[in-house]
Amino acid sequence: MSRIIDGNRNNITGERIKNARVKMRLSQKKLSEKLELEAVYICRGSISRVESGERTVTDIELDAISKVLNVSLNDLFGR
């Protein structure tokens, strides 16, 4: 599977995910726990790497993250 990367970042949504998470006053661990309820398993360390752009994010993960953080996919992509 090919991946779209932007320079040194493996995703373009990480910073927006972090901002939304902080706005909701969720820790990375709590976000991980809420994602499990959506049947998406991302550990706290992986969430940290997503937010810093070091880890790619699948479409299924992005969909669950947007639901848990109550933001649209367009918001995560900066549109």
mmJSON file of the N, C-alpha and C atoms, coordinates in Angstrom:
{"data_MODEL":{"atom_site":{
"group_PDB":["ATOM","ATOM","ATOM","ATOM","ATOM","ATOM","ATOM","ATOM","ATOM","ATOM","ATOM","ATOM","ATOM","ATOM","ATOM","ATOM","ATOM","ATOM","ATOM","ATOM","ATOM","ATOM","ATOM","ATOM","ATOM","ATOM","ATOM","ATOM","ATOM","ATOM","ATOM","ATOM","ATOM","ATOM","ATOM","ATOM","ATOM","ATOM","ATOM","ATOM","ATOM","ATOM","ATOM","ATOM","ATOM","ATOM","ATOM","ATOM","ATOM","ATOM","ATOM","ATOM","ATOM","ATOM","ATOM","ATOM","ATOM","ATOM","ATOM","ATOM","ATOM","ATOM","ATOM","ATOM","ATOM","ATOM","ATOM","ATOM","ATOM","ATOM","ATOM","ATOM","ATOM","ATOM","ATOM","ATOM","ATOM","ATOM","ATOM","ATOM","ATOM","ATOM","ATOM","ATOM","ATOM","ATOM","ATOM","ATOM","ATOM","ATOM","ATOM","ATOM","ATOM","ATOM","ATOM","ATOM","ATOM","ATOM","ATOM","ATOM","ATOM","ATOM","ATOM","ATOM","ATOM","ATOM","ATOM","ATOM","ATOM","ATOM","ATOM","ATOM","ATOM","ATOM","ATOM","ATOM","ATOM","ATOM","ATOM","ATOM","ATOM","ATOM","ATOM","ATOM","ATOM","ATOM","ATOM","ATOM","ATOM","ATOM","ATOM","ATOM","ATOM","ATOM","ATOM","ATOM","ATOM","ATOM","ATOM","ATOM","ATOM","ATOM","ATOM","ATOM","ATOM","ATOM","ATOM","ATOM","ATOM","ATOM","ATOM","ATOM","ATOM","ATOM","ATOM","ATOM","ATOM","ATOM","ATOM","ATOM","ATOM","ATOM","ATOM","ATOM","ATOM","ATOM","ATOM","ATOM","ATOM","ATOM","ATOM","ATOM","ATOM","ATOM","ATOM","ATOM","ATOM","ATOM","ATOM","ATOM","ATOM","ATOM","ATOM","ATOM","ATOM","ATOM","ATOM","ATOM","ATOM","ATOM","ATOM","ATOM","ATOM","ATOM","ATOM","ATOM","ATOM","ATOM","ATOM","ATOM","ATOM","ATOM","ATOM","ATOM","ATOM","ATOM","ATOM","ATOM","ATOM","ATOM","ATOM","ATOM","ATOM","ATOM","ATOM","ATOM","ATOM","ATOM","ATOM","ATOM","ATOM","ATOM","ATOM","ATOM","ATOM","ATOM","ATOM","ATOM","ATOM","ATOM","ATOM","ATOM","ATOM","ATOM","ATOM","ATOM","ATOM"],
"id":[1,2,3,4,5,6,7,8,9,10,11,12,13,14,15,16,17,18,19,20,21,22,23,24,25,26,27,28,29,30,31,32,33,34,35,36,37,38,39,40,41,42,43,44,45,46,47,48,49,50,51,52,53,54,55,56,57,58,59,60,61,62,63,64,65,66,67,68,69,70,71,72,73,74,75,76,77,78,79,80,81,82,83,84,85,86,87,88,89,90,91,92,93,94,95,96,97,98,99,100,101,102,103,104,105,106,107,108,109,110,111,112,113,114,115,116,117,118,119,120,121,122,123,124,125,126,127,128,129,130,131,132,133,134,135,136,137,138,139,140,141,142,143,144,145,146,147,148,149,150,151,152,153,154,155,156,157,158,159,160,161,162,163,164,165,166,167,168,169,170,171,172,173,174,175,176,177,178,179,180,181,182,183,184,185,186,187,188,189,190,191,192,193,194,195,196,197,198,199,200,201,202,203,204,205,206,207,208,209,210,211,212,213,214,215,216,217,218,219,220,221,222,223,224,225,226,227,228,229,230,231,232,233,234,235,236,237],
"type_symbol":["N","C","C","N","C","C","N","C","C","N","C","C","N","C","C","N","C","C","N","C","C","N","C","C","N","C","C","N","C","C","N","C","C","N","C","C","N","C","C","N","C","C","N","C","C","N","C","C","N","C","C","N","C","C","N","C","C","N","C","C","N","C","C","N","C","C","N","C","C","N","C","C","N","C","C","N","C","C","N","C","C","N","C","C","N","C","C","N","C","C","N","C","C","N","C","C","N","C","C","N","C","C","N","C","C","N","C","C","N","C","C","N","C","C","N","C","C","N","C","C","N","C","C","N","C","C","N","C","C","N","C","C","N","C","C","N","C","C","N","C","C","N","C","C","N","C","C","N","C","C","N","C","C","N","C","C","N","C","C","N","C","C","N","C","C","N","C","C","N","C","C","N","C","C","N","C","C","N","C","C","N","C","C","N","C","C","N","C","C","N","C","C","N","C","C","N","C","C","N","C","C","N","C","C","N","C","C","N","C","C","N","C","C","N","C","C","N","C","C","N","C","C","N","C","C","N","C","C","N","C","C","N","C","C","N","C","C"],
"label_atom_id":["N","CA","C","N","CA","C","N","CA","C","N","CA","C","N","CA","C","N","CA","C","N","CA","C","N","CA","C","N","CA","C","N","CA","C","N","CA","C","N","CA","C","N","CA","C","N","CA","C","N","CA","C","N","CA","C","N","CA","C","N","CA","C","N","CA","C","N","CA","C","N","CA","C","N","CA","C","N","CA","C","N","CA","C","N","CA","C","N","CA","C","N","CA","C","N","CA","C","N","CA","C","N","CA","C","N","CA","C","N","CA","C","N","CA","C","N","CA","C","N","CA","C","N","CA","C","N","CA","C","N","CA","C","N","CA","C","N","CA","C","N","CA","C","N","CA","C","N","CA","C","N","CA","C","N","CA","C","N","CA","C","N","CA","C","N","CA","C","N","CA","C","N","CA","C","N","CA","C","N","CA","C","N","CA","C","N","CA","C","N","CA","C","N","CA","C","N","CA","C","N","CA","C","N","CA","C","N","CA","C","N","CA","C","N","CA","C","N","CA","C","N","CA","C","N","CA","C","N","CA","C","N","CA","C","N","CA","C","N","CA","C","N","CA","C","N","CA","C","N","CA","C","N","CA","C","N","CA","C","N","CA","C","N","CA","C","N","CA","C","N","CA","C","N","CA","C"],
"label_alt_id":[null,null,null,null,null,null,null,null,null,null,null,null,null,null,null,null,null,null,null,null,null,null,null,null,null,null,null,null,null,null,null,null,null,null,null,null,null,null,null,null,null,null,null,null,null,null,null,null,null,null,null,null,null,null,null,null,null,null,null,null,null,null,null,null,null,null,null,null,null,null,null,null,null,null,null,null,null,null,null,null,null,null,null,null,null,null,null,null,null,null,null,null,null,null,null,null,null,null,null,null,null,null,null,null,null,null,null,null,null,null,null,null,null,null,null,null,null,null,null,null,null,null,null,null,null,null,null,null,null,null,null,null,null,null,null,null,null,null,null,null,null,null,null,null,null,null,null,null,null,null,null,null,null,null,null,null,null,null,null,null,null,null,null,null,null,null,null,null,null,null,null,null,null,null,null,null,null,null,null,null,null,null,null,null,null,null,null,null,null,null,null,null,null,null,null,null,null,null,null,null,null,null,null,null,null,null,null,null,null,null,null,null,null,null,null,null,null,null,null,null,null,null,null,null,null,null,null,null,null,null,null,null,null,null,null,null,null],
"label_comp_id":["MET","MET","MET","SER","SER","SER","ARG","ARG","ARG","ILE","ILE","ILE","ILE","ILE","ILE","ASP","ASP","ASP","GLY","GLY","GLY","ASN","ASN","ASN","ARG","ARG","ARG","ASN","ASN","ASN","ASN","ASN","ASN","ILE","ILE","ILE","THR","THR","THR","GLY","GLY","GLY","GLU","GLU","GLU","ARG","ARG","ARG","ILE","ILE","ILE","LYS","LYS","LYS","ASN","ASN","ASN","ALA","ALA","ALA","ARG","ARG","ARG","VAL","VAL","VAL","LYS","LYS","LYS","MET","MET","MET","ARG","ARG","ARG","LEU","LEU","LEU","SER","SER","SER","GLN","GLN","GLN","LYS","LYS","LYS","LYS","LYS","LYS","LEU","LEU","LEU","SER","SER","SER","GLU","GLU","GLU","LYS","LYS","LYS","LEU","LEU","LEU","GLU","GLU","GLU","LEU","LEU","LEU","GLU","GLU","GLU","ALA","ALA","ALA","VAL","VAL","VAL","TYR","TYR","TYR","ILE","ILE","ILE","CYS","CYS","CYS","ARG","ARG","ARG","GLY","GLY","GLY","SER","SER","SER","ILE","ILE","ILE","SER","SER","SER","ARG","ARG","ARG","VAL","VAL","VAL","GLU","GLU","GLU","SER","SER","SER","GLY","GLY","GLY","GLU","GLU","GLU","ARG","ARG","ARG","THR","THR","THR","VAL","VAL","VAL","THR","THR","THR","ASP","ASP","ASP","ILE","ILE","ILE","GLU","GLU","GLU","LEU","LEU","LEU","ASP","ASP","ASP","ALA","ALA","ALA","ILE","ILE","ILE","SER","SER","SER","LYS","LYS","LYS","VAL","VAL","VAL","LEU","LEU","LEU","ASN","ASN","ASN","VAL","VAL","VAL","SER","SER","SER","LEU","LEU","LEU","ASN","ASN","ASN","ASP","ASP","ASP","LEU","LEU","LEU","PHE","PHE","PHE","GLY","GLY","GLY","ARG","ARG","ARG"],
"label_asym_id":["A","A","A","A","A","A","A","A","A","A","A","A","A","A","A","A","A","A","A","A","A","A","A","A","A","A","A","A","A","A","A","A","A","A","A","A","A","A","A","A","A","A","A","A","A","A","A","A","A","A","A","A","A","A","A","A","A","A","A","A","A","A","A","A","A","A","A","A","A","A","A","A","A","A","A","A","A","A","A","A","A","A","A","A","A","A","A","A","A","A","A","A","A","A","A","A","A","A","A","A","A","A","A","A","A","A","A","A","A","A","A","A","A","A","A","A","A","A","A","A","A","A","A","A","A","A","A","A","A","A","A","A","A","A","A","A","A","A","A","A","A","A","A","A","A","A","A","A","A","A","A","A","A","A","A","A","A","A","A","A","A","A","A","A","A","A","A","A","A","A","A","A","A","A","A","A","A","A","A","A","A","A","A","A","A","A","A","A","A","A","A","A","A","A","A","A","A","A","A","A","A","A","A","A","A","A","A","A","A","A","A","A","A","A","A","A","A","A","A","A","A","A","A","A","A","A","A","A","A","A","A","A","A","A","A","A","A"],
"label_entity_id":["1","1","1","1","1","1","1","1","1","1","1","1","1","1","1","1","1","1","1","1","1","1","1","1","1","1","1","1","1","1","1","1","1","1","1","1","1","1","1","1","1","1","1","1","1","1","1","1","1","1","1","1","1","1","1","1","1","1","1","1","1","1","1","1","1","1","1","1","1","1","1","1","1","1","1","1","1","1","1","1","1","1","1","1","1","1","1","1","1","1","1","1","1","1","1","1","1","1","1","1","1","1","1","1","1","1","1","1","1","1","1","1","1","1","1","1","1","1","1","1","1","1","1","1","1","1","1","1","1","1","1","1","1","1","1","1","1","1","1","1","1","1","1","1","1","1","1","1","1","1","1","1","1","1","1","1","1","1","1","1","1","1","1","1","1","1","1","1","1","1","1","1","1","1","1","1","1","1","1","1","1","1","1","1","1","1","1","1","1","1","1","1","1","1","1","1","1","1","1","1","1","1","1","1","1","1","1","1","1","1","1","1","1","1","1","1","1","1","1","1","1","1","1","1","1","1","1","1","1","1","1","1","1","1","1","1","1"],
"label_seq_id":[1,1,1,2,2,2,3,3,3,4,4,4,5,5,5,6,6,6,7,7,7,8,8,8,9,9,9,10,10,10,11,11,11,12,12,12,13,13,13,14,14,14,15,15,15,16,16,16,17,17,17,18,18,18,19,19,19,20,20,20,21,21,21,22,22,22,23,23,23,24,24,24,25,25,25,26,26,26,27,27,27,28,28,28,29,29,29,30,30,30,31,31,31,32,32,32,33,33,33,34,34,34,35,35,35,36,36,36,37,37,37,38,38,38,39,39,39,40,40,40,41,41,41,42,42,42,43,43,43,44,44,44,45,45,45,46,46,46,47,47,47,48,48,48,49,49,49,50,50,50,51,51,51,52,52,52,53,53,53,54,54,54,55,55,55,56,56,56,57,57,57,58,58,58,59,59,59,60,60,60,61,61,61,62,62,62,63,63,63,64,64,64,65,65,65,66,66,66,67,67,67,68,68,68,69,69,69,70,70,70,71,71,71,72,72,72,73,73,73,74,74,74,75,75,75,76,76,76,77,77,77,78,78,78,79,79,79],
"pdbx_PDB_ins_code":[null,null,null,null,null,null,null,null,null,null,null,null,null,null,null,null,null,null,null,null,null,null,null,null,null,null,null,null,null,null,null,null,null,null,null,null,null,null,null,null,null,null,null,null,null,null,null,null,null,null,null,null,null,null,null,null,null,null,null,null,null,null,null,null,null,null,null,null,null,null,null,null,null,null,null,null,null,null,null,null,null,null,null,null,null,null,null,null,null,null,null,null,null,null,null,null,null,null,null,null,null,null,null,null,null,null,null,null,null,null,null,null,null,null,null,null,null,null,null,null,null,null,null,null,null,null,null,null,null,null,null,null,null,null,null,null,null,null,null,null,null,null,null,null,null,null,null,null,null,null,null,null,null,null,null,null,null,null,null,null,null,null,null,null,null,null,null,null,null,null,null,null,null,null,null,null,null,null,null,null,null,null,null,null,null,null,null,null,null,null,null,null,null,null,null,null,null,null,null,null,null,null,null,null,null,null,null,null,null,null,null,null,null,null,null,null,null,null,null,null,null,null,null,null,null,null,null,null,null,null,null,null,null,null,null,null,null],
"Cartn_x":[0.85,0.0,0.899,0.644,1.419,0.866,1.73,1.33,1.696,0.852,1.117,1.78,2.972,3.657,4.018,4.092,4.359,5.704,6.752,8.083,8.514,8.816,9.242,8.082,6.883,5.719,5.051,4.567,3.859,2.351,1.883,0.473,0.36,-0.735,-0.93,-2.0,-2.486,-3.577,-3.135,-1.918,-1.466,-1.637,-1.219,-1.317,-2.78,-3.64,-5.07,-5.714,-5.275,-5.77,-5.382,-4.128,-3.664,-4.457,-4.656,-5.407,-6.828,-7.481,-8.851,-8.872,-7.873,-7.791,-7.6,-6.688,-6.426,-7.661,-8.323,-9.545,-10.608,-10.674,-11.643,-11.117,-9.902,-9.265,-9.115,-8.704,-8.441,-6.938,-6.511,-5.121,-5.001,-3.778,-3.575,-4.09,-3.896,-4.38,-5.901,-6.565,-8.037,-8.556,-7.884,-8.274,-8.128,-7.042,-6.824,-7.96,-8.37,-9.46,-10.785,-11.062,-12.304,-12.289,-11.128,-11.023,-11.293,-10.905,-11.187,-12.688,-13.473,-14.936,-15.48,-14.695,-15.047,-14.393,-13.796,-13.099,-11.877,-11.229,-9.983,-8.935,-7.881,-6.883,-5.591,-5.414,-4.197,-3.705,-2.528,-2.002,-1.608,-1.377,-1.025,0.236,1.219,2.457,2.249,1.367,1.064,0.324,-0.546,-1.234,-0.211,0.774,1.838,2.558,2.855,3.545,2.645,1.338,0.406,0.431,0.322,0.267,1.543,2.671,3.935,4.228,3.361,3.533,4.469,4.911,5.848,5.171,3.859,3.119,1.996,1.814,0.683,-0.616,-1.721,-3.037,-3.909,-4.59,-5.468,-6.779,-7.512,-8.807,-9.764,-9.724,-10.601,-10.237,-8.936,-8.5,-8.932,-8.77,-9.173,-10.67,-11.455,-12.9,-13.261,-12.662,-12.94,-12.449,-11.266,-10.727,-11.648,-12.154,-13.043,-14.334,-14.843,-16.056,-15.798,-14.719,-14.408,-14.133,-13.435,-13.097,-14.182,-15.236,-16.367,-15.955,-15.11,-14.7,-14.906,-15.095,-15.294,-13.95,-14.013,-12.805,-12.217,-13.081,-12.594,-11.782,-12.228,-11.47,-10.097,-10.031,-8.745,-7.801,-8.364,-7.536,-7.325,-7.919,-7.711,-8.481,-9.63,-10.44,-11.613],
"Cartn_y":[-1.164,0.0,1.231,2.143,3.376,4.342,5.188,6.158,7.553,8.486,9.879,10.518,11.029,11.707,13.118,13.985,15.394,15.742,15.71,16.008,14.971,15.418,14.516,13.974,14.435,13.991,12.812,11.866,10.714,10.922,12.02,12.387,13.9,14.433,15.887,16.293,15.318,15.593,15.638,15.237,15.081,16.3,17.438,18.658,19.012,18.822,19.127,18.126,16.86,15.859,16.265,16.658,17.072,18.272,19.265,20.456,20.098,19.231,18.822,18.028,17.163,16.358,17.262,18.21,19.131,19.986,20.423,21.23,20.462,19.147,18.313,17.88,18.31,17.984,16.48,15.805,14.365,14.122,13.204,12.764,11.811,11.552,10.581,9.212,8.854,7.566,7.497,8.568,8.589,8.508,9.194,9.096,7.66,7.013,5.618,4.736,4.959,4.182,4.424,5.668,5.982,5.387,5.334,4.724,3.221,2.583,1.157,0.897,1.814,1.665,1.715,2.281,2.332,1.178,0.234,-0.927,-0.535,0.557,1.007,1.013,0.259,0.06,0.791,1.938,2.742,3.019,2.545,2.765,4.228,4.611,5.98,6.419,5.549,5.885,6.136,5.355,5.556,6.862,7.229,8.518,9.651,9.514,10.515,10.622,9.49,9.502,10.034,9.774,10.348,11.871,12.363,13.804,14.516,13.826,14.448,14.232,13.48,13.241,12.101,11.356,10.255,8.968,8.869,7.652,7.964,7.078,7.245,6.898,7.336,7.089,6.494,5.401,4.8,5.571,5.335,6.003,5.59,4.341,3.863,4.544,4.693,5.38,6.84,7.505,8.918,9.088,8.182,8.258,8.142,7.18,6.997,8.183,8.686,9.842,11.045,11.264,12.405,12.257,11.033,10.801,11.037,10.462,10.589,12.04,12.764,14.16,15.137,14.601,15.413,16.541,16.174,17.107,16.413,17.205,16.617,16.2,15.303,14.918,16.128,16.989,18.21,19.067,19.151,19.91,19.292,17.966,17.304,17.525,17.685,17.94,19.428,20.275,21.72,22.35,21.807,22.348,23.114],
"Cartn_z":[0.0,0.0,0.0,-0.906,-0.923,0.108,0.6,1.607,1.131,1.469,1.127,2.338,2.145,3.235,2.799,3.756,3.501,4.127,3.341,3.868,4.883,6.095,7.159,7.983,7.691,8.456,7.756,8.559,8.016,7.996,8.53,8.414,8.53,8.036,8.078,9.088,9.858,10.79,12.244,12.533,13.908,14.785,14.301,15.105,15.393,14.417,14.612,15.568,15.501,16.446,17.862,18.042,19.369,19.865,19.016,19.424,19.852,19.104,19.436,20.745,20.929,22.156,23.367,23.267,24.371,24.658,23.604,23.767,24.552,24.337,25.066,26.435,26.756,28.038,28.234,27.165,27.231,27.222,28.033,27.954,26.764,26.354,25.276,25.7,26.963,27.47,27.408,27.809,27.783,26.345,25.414,24.009,23.537,23.906,23.541,24.061,25.296,25.897,25.17,24.819,24.098,22.686,22.057,20.731,20.794,21.908,22.074,22.047,22.573,22.547,21.125,20.207,18.785,18.019,18.759,18.186,17.37,17.799,17.179,18.283,18.066,19.115,18.772,19.416,19.268,20.685,21.014,22.366,22.561,23.799,24.127,23.395,23.329,22.634,21.157,20.548,19.128,18.903,19.839,19.725,19.775,20.637,20.704,19.362,18.737,17.447,16.331,16.41,15.436,15.554,16.789,17.016,16.577,16.673,16.265,14.781,14.098,12.667,12.34,13.348,13.137,12.681,12.859,12.533,11.56,10.604,9.684,10.409,9.836,10.404,9.309,9.612,8.61,8.533,7.479,7.333,8.444,8.851,9.924,11.241,11.499,12.706,12.696,11.563,11.462,11.686,11.139,11.317,12.799,13.492,14.919,15.737,15.409,16.127,15.969,14.758,14.547,15.357,15.459,16.254,17.734,18.244,19.666,20.042,19.181,19.472,19.031,18.413,17.99,17.04,16.059,15.008,13.66,12.632,11.312,10.712,9.76,9.035,8.315,7.796,7.151,8.117,9.374,10.373,10.596,10.627,10.832,9.648,8.475,7.295,7.05,7.891,7.775,6.64,6.328,5.219,5.74],
"occupancy":[1.0,1.0,1.0,1.0,1.0,1.0,1.0,1.0,1.0,1.0,1.0,1.0,1.0,1.0,1.0,1.0,1.0,1.0,1.0,1.0,1.0,1.0,1.0,1.0,1.0,1.0,1.0,1.0,1.0,1.0,1.0,1.0,1.0,1.0,1.0,1.0,1.0,1.0,1.0,1.0,1.0,1.0,1.0,1.0,1.0,1.0,1.0,1.0,1.0,1.0,1.0,1.0,1.0,1.0,1.0,1.0,1.0,1.0,1.0,1.0,1.0,1.0,1.0,1.0,1.0,1.0,1.0,1.0,1.0,1.0,1.0,1.0,1.0,1.0,1.0,1.0,1.0,1.0,1.0,1.0,1.0,1.0,1.0,1.0,1.0,1.0,1.0,1.0,1.0,1.0,1.0,1.0,1.0,1.0,1.0,1.0,1.0,1.0,1.0,1.0,1.0,1.0,1.0,1.0,1.0,1.0,1.0,1.0,1.0,1.0,1.0,1.0,1.0,1.0,1.0,1.0,1.0,1.0,1.0,1.0,1.0,1.0,1.0,1.0,1.0,1.0,1.0,1.0,1.0,1.0,1.0,1.0,1.0,1.0,1.0,1.0,1.0,1.0,1.0,1.0,1.0,1.0,1.0,1.0,1.0,1.0,1.0,1.0,1.0,1.0,1.0,1.0,1.0,1.0,1.0,1.0,1.0,1.0,1.0,1.0,1.0,1.0,1.0,1.0,1.0,1.0,1.0,1.0,1.0,1.0,1.0,1.0,1.0,1.0,1.0,1.0,1.0,1.0,1.0,1.0,1.0,1.0,1.0,1.0,1.0,1.0,1.0,1.0,1.0,1.0,1.0,1.0,1.0,1.0,1.0,1.0,1.0,1.0,1.0,1.0,1.0,1.0,1.0,1.0,1.0,1.0,1.0,1.0,1.0,1.0,1.0,1.0,1.0,1.0,1.0,1.0,1.0,1.0,1.0,1.0,1.0,1.0,1.0,1.0,1.0,1.0,1.0,1.0,1.0,1.0,1.0,1.0,1.0,1.0,1.0,1.0,1.0],
"B_iso_or_equiv":[0.0,0.0,0.0,0.0,0.0,0.0,0.0,0.0,0.0,0.0,0.0,0.0,0.0,0.0,0.0,0.0,0.0,0.0,0.0,0.0,0.0,0.0,0.0,0.0,0.0,0.0,0.0,0.0,0.0,0.0,0.0,0.0,0.0,0.0,0.0,0.0,0.0,0.0,0.0,0.0,0.0,0.0,0.0,0.0,0.0,0.0,0.0,0.0,0.0,0.0,0.0,0.0,0.0,0.0,0.0,0.0,0.0,0.0,0.0,0.0,0.0,0.0,0.0,0.0,0.0,0.0,0.0,0.0,0.0,0.0,0.0,0.0,0.0,0.0,0.0,0.0,0.0,0.0,0.0,0.0,0.0,0.0,0.0,0.0,0.0,0.0,0.0,0.0,0.0,0.0,0.0,0.0,0.0,0.0,0.0,0.0,0.0,0.0,0.0,0.0,0.0,0.0,0.0,0.0,0.0,0.0,0.0,0.0,0.0,0.0,0.0,0.0,0.0,0.0,0.0,0.0,0.0,0.0,0.0,0.0,0.0,0.0,0.0,0.0,0.0,0.0,0.0,0.0,0.0,0.0,0.0,0.0,0.0,0.0,0.0,0.0,0.0,0.0,0.0,0.0,0.0,0.0,0.0,0.0,0.0,0.0,0.0,0.0,0.0,0.0,0.0,0.0,0.0,0.0,0.0,0.0,0.0,0.0,0.0,0.0,0.0,0.0,0.0,0.0,0.0,0.0,0.0,0.0,0.0,0.0,0.0,0.0,0.0,0.0,0.0,0.0,0.0,0.0,0.0,0.0,0.0,0.0,0.0,0.0,0.0,0.0,0.0,0.0,0.0,0.0,0.0,0.0,0.0,0.0,0.0,0.0,0.0,0.0,0.0,0.0,0.0,0.0,0.0,0.0,0.0,0.0,0.0,0.0,0.0,0.0,0.0,0.0,0.0,0.0,0.0,0.0,0.0,0.0,0.0,0.0,0.0,0.0,0.0,0.0,0.0,0.0,0.0,0.0,0.0,0.0,0.0,0.0,0.0,0.0,0.0,0.0,0.0],
"pdbx_formal_charge":[null,null,null,null,null,null,null,null,null,null,null,null,null,null,null,null,null,null,null,null,null,null,null,null,null,null,null,null,null,null,null,null,null,null,null,null,null,null,null,null,null,null,null,null,null,null,null,null,null,null,null,null,null,null,null,null,null,null,null,null,null,null,null,null,null,null,null,null,null,null,null,null,null,null,null,null,null,null,null,null,null,null,null,null,null,null,null,null,null,null,null,null,null,null,null,null,null,null,null,null,null,null,null,null,null,null,null,null,null,null,null,null,null,null,null,null,null,null,null,null,null,null,null,null,null,null,null,null,null,null,null,null,null,null,null,null,null,null,null,null,null,null,null,null,null,null,null,null,null,null,null,null,null,null,null,null,null,null,null,null,null,null,null,null,null,null,null,null,null,null,null,null,null,null,null,null,null,null,null,null,null,null,null,null,null,null,null,null,null,null,null,null,null,null,null,null,null,null,null,null,null,null,null,null,null,null,null,null,null,null,null,null,null,null,null,null,null,null,null,null,null,null,null,null,null,null,null,null,null,null,null,null,null,null,null,null,null],
"auth_seq_id":[1,1,1,2,2,2,3,3,3,4,4,4,5,5,5,6,6,6,7,7,7,8,8,8,9,9,9,10,10,10,11,11,11,12,12,12,13,13,13,14,14,14,15,15,15,16,16,16,17,17,17,18,18,18,19,19,19,20,20,20,21,21,21,22,22,22,23,23,23,24,24,24,25,25,25,26,26,26,27,27,27,28,28,28,29,29,29,30,30,30,31,31,31,32,32,32,33,33,33,34,34,34,35,35,35,36,36,36,37,37,37,38,38,38,39,39,39,40,40,40,41,41,41,42,42,42,43,43,43,44,44,44,45,45,45,46,46,46,47,47,47,48,48,48,49,49,49,50,50,50,51,51,51,52,52,52,53,53,53,54,54,54,55,55,55,56,56,56,57,57,57,58,58,58,59,59,59,60,60,60,61,61,61,62,62,62,63,63,63,64,64,64,65,65,65,66,66,66,67,67,67,68,68,68,69,69,69,70,70,70,71,71,71,72,72,72,73,73,73,74,74,74,75,75,75,76,76,76,77,77,77,78,78,78,79,79,79],
"auth_comp_id":["MET","MET","MET","SER","SER","SER","ARG","ARG","ARG","ILE","ILE","ILE","ILE","ILE","ILE","ASP","ASP","ASP","GLY","GLY","GLY","ASN","ASN","ASN","ARG","ARG","ARG","ASN","ASN","ASN","ASN","ASN","ASN","ILE","ILE","ILE","THR","THR","THR","GLY","GLY","GLY","GLU","GLU","GLU","ARG","ARG","ARG","ILE","ILE","ILE","LYS","LYS","LYS","ASN","ASN","ASN","ALA","ALA","ALA","ARG","ARG","ARG","VAL","VAL","VAL","LYS","LYS","LYS","MET","MET","MET","ARG","ARG","ARG","LEU","LEU","LEU","SER","SER","SER","GLN","GLN","GLN","LYS","LYS","LYS","LYS","LYS","LYS","LEU","LEU","LEU","SER","SER","SER","GLU","GLU","GLU","LYS","LYS","LYS","LEU","LEU","LEU","GLU","GLU","GLU","LEU","LEU","LEU","GLU","GLU","GLU","ALA","ALA","ALA","VAL","VAL","VAL","TYR","TYR","TYR","ILE","ILE","ILE","CYS","CYS","CYS","ARG","ARG","ARG","GLY","GLY","GLY","SER","SER","SER","ILE","ILE","ILE","SER","SER","SER","ARG","ARG","ARG","VAL","VAL","VAL","GLU","GLU","GLU","SER","SER","SER","GLY","GLY","GLY","GLU","GLU","GLU","ARG","ARG","ARG","THR","THR","THR","VAL","VAL","VAL","THR","THR","THR","ASP","ASP","ASP","ILE","ILE","ILE","GLU","GLU","GLU","LEU","LEU","LEU","ASP","ASP","ASP","ALA","ALA","ALA","ILE","ILE","ILE","SER","SER","SER","LYS","LYS","LYS","VAL","VAL","VAL","LEU","LEU","LEU","ASN","ASN","ASN","VAL","VAL","VAL","SER","SER","SER","LEU","LEU","LEU","ASN","ASN","ASN","ASP","ASP","ASP","LEU","LEU","LEU","PHE","PHE","PHE","GLY","GLY","GLY","ARG","ARG","ARG"],
"auth_asym_id":["A","A","A","A","A","A","A","A","A","A","A","A","A","A","A","A","A","A","A","A","A","A","A","A","A","A","A","A","A","A","A","A","A","A","A","A","A","A","A","A","A","A","A","A","A","A","A","A","A","A","A","A","A","A","A","A","A","A","A","A","A","A","A","A","A","A","A","A","A","A","A","A","A","A","A","A","A","A","A","A","A","A","A","A","A","A","A","A","A","A","A","A","A","A","A","A","A","A","A","A","A","A","A","A","A","A","A","A","A","A","A","A","A","A","A","A","A","A","A","A","A","A","A","A","A","A","A","A","A","A","A","A","A","A","A","A","A","A","A","A","A","A","A","A","A","A","A","A","A","A","A","A","A","A","A","A","A","A","A","A","A","A","A","A","A","A","A","A","A","A","A","A","A","A","A","A","A","A","A","A","A","A","A","A","A","A","A","A","A","A","A","A","A","A","A","A","A","A","A","A","A","A","A","A","A","A","A","A","A","A","A","A","A","A","A","A","A","A","A","A","A","A","A","A","A","A","A","A","A","A","A","A","A","A","A","A","A"],
"auth_atom_id":["N","CA","C","N","CA","C","N","CA","C","N","CA","C","N","CA","C","N","CA","C","N","CA","C","N","CA","C","N","CA","C","N","CA","C","N","CA","C","N","CA","C","N","CA","C","N","CA","C","N","CA","C","N","CA","C","N","CA","C","N","CA","C","N","CA","C","N","CA","C","N","CA","C","N","CA","C","N","CA","C","N","CA","C","N","CA","C","N","CA","C","N","CA","C","N","CA","C","N","CA","C","N","CA","C","N","CA","C","N","CA","C","N","CA","C","N","CA","C","N","CA","C","N","CA","C","N","CA","C","N","CA","C","N","CA","C","N","CA","C","N","CA","C","N","CA","C","N","CA","C","N","CA","C","N","CA","C","N","CA","C","N","CA","C","N","CA","C","N","CA","C","N","CA","C","N","CA","C","N","CA","C","N","CA","C","N","CA","C","N","CA","C","N","CA","C","N","CA","C","N","CA","C","N","CA","C","N","CA","C","N","CA","C","N","CA","C","N","CA","C","N","CA","C","N","CA","C","N","CA","C","N","CA","C","N","CA","C","N","CA","C","N","CA","C","N","CA","C","N","CA","C","N","CA","C","N","CA","C","N","CA","C","N","CA","C","N","CA","C","N","CA","C","N","CA","C"],
"pdbx_PDB_model_num":[1,1,1,1,1,1,1,1,1,1,1,1,1,1,1,1,1,1,1,1,1,1,1,1,1,1,1,1,1,1,1,1,1,1,1,1,1,1,1,1,1,1,1,1,1,1,1,1,1,1,1,1,1,1,1,1,1,1,1,1,1,1,1,1,1,1,1,1,1,1,1,1,1,1,1,1,1,1,1,1,1,1,1,1,1,1,1,1,1,1,1,1,1,1,1,1,1,1,1,1,1,1,1,1,1,1,1,1,1,1,1,1,1,1,1,1,1,1,1,1,1,1,1,1,1,1,1,1,1,1,1,1,1,1,1,1,1,1,1,1,1,1,1,1,1,1,1,1,1,1,1,1,1,1,1,1,1,1,1,1,1,1,1,1,1,1,1,1,1,1,1,1,1,1,1,1,1,1,1,1,1,1,1,1,1,1,1,1,1,1,1,1,1,1,1,1,1,1,1,1,1,1,1,1,1,1,1,1,1,1,1,1,1,1,1,1,1,1,1,1,1,1,1,1,1,1,1,1,1,1,1,1,1,1,1,1,1]
}}}
